[in-house]
Amino acid sequence: MHPAAELQLERVIDEYAQWRAITEAERPPAPAWWWGPALDVRELATALPASSCRRLGLPDAATYSDAAKLLLGSLAGQSSMPWPYDFSRKVISTDSDVRDLHPQPSDDSAFQP
């Protein structure tokens, strides 16, 4: 597996574990950005690391393909996907401050004579 794909999947696995920790009644819809990493490994029959299996709630002998099925299954039946801000409000994120963009003053001096 390409190292970038593995890194992306690990990030999604961490998010999935945080998402599952929220009670089902309070849990936001699964985010659409899980699709890409899940689709990248959907046919990979290589065994997942044990730590990833535990975070996903899969048996120790699970494969990357099993992880993809689980992640894609969390998206099934959803009629809408959350925006990143909607998702991160309920999931404790270490980088939420970085994603918060604050309004900047308008600089339209280039258009003035």
Buried (B, 14 or more C-beta within 10 A) or exposed (E): EEEEBBEBBBEBBBBBBBBBEEEEEEBBBBBBBBBEBBEBBBEBEEBBBEEBBBBBEBEEEBBBBBBBBBBBEBBEEEEEBBEEEEBBEBBEBEEEEEEEEEEEEEEEEEEEE
